[in-house]
Amino acid sequence: MLKHRGFPGRLAGTDFQFIIRRPNKSGATPLISRERYRDRRPPDKRADAAFIHALCVHFGEEPFERGNLDGGRLSWFFGREVIPATDPFDNASYEALLKLDSKLIERNFPEIFE
């Protein structure tokens, strides 16, 4: 499992996790597309914005390996702002390649570009 050095471990001052320390013995958590509802709590929205901002800063337009990025956190963006970079795509692999949809990120998270 690739460890993304320099990527924030969590949202400062909270328990919102962005990366994992070691691989799960039973394999990577499968990525699924989770629905983000409009009535989410403000701390959840801040965590979303901080995570997607960290992805943009750390990876930019280039495809990146999932590695130690938290599967639960990635699932909030998977299929929308974070998309598979390869076909076929293994959603339960630490080596899976992902990429960012920058146009959708700009539309859904304009506050990170201000």
SULNOR-V136640 format. One record per backbone hydrogen bond with DSSP energy under -1.0 kcal/mol. NH is the residue of the N-H (numbers start at 1). CO is the residue of the C=O. If there is no record, write none. Layout:
NH|CO ; NH|CO
//
This chain:
5|3 ; 7|4 ; 11|16 ; 14|11 ; 18|9 ; 19|9 ; 20|68 ; 27|24 ; 31|91 ; 34|75 ; 40|37 ; 45|41 ; 46|42 ; 47|43 ; 48|44 ; 49|45 ; 50|46 ; 51|47 ; 52|48 ; 53|49 ; 54|50 ; 55|51 ; 56|52 ; 57|53 ; 58|54 ; 59|55 ; 60|56 ; 62|59 ; 64|98 ; 66|96 ; 67|94 ; 68|2 ; 69|66 ; 70|18 ; 74|70 ; 75|71 ; 77|74 ; 78|74 ; 79|82 ; 80|77 ; 82|77 ; 83|99 ; 85|97 ; 93|90 ; 98|64 ; 99|83 ; 101|81 ; 102|100 ; 105|101 ; 106|102 ; 107|103 ; 108|104 ; 109|105 ; 112|109 ; 113|110
//
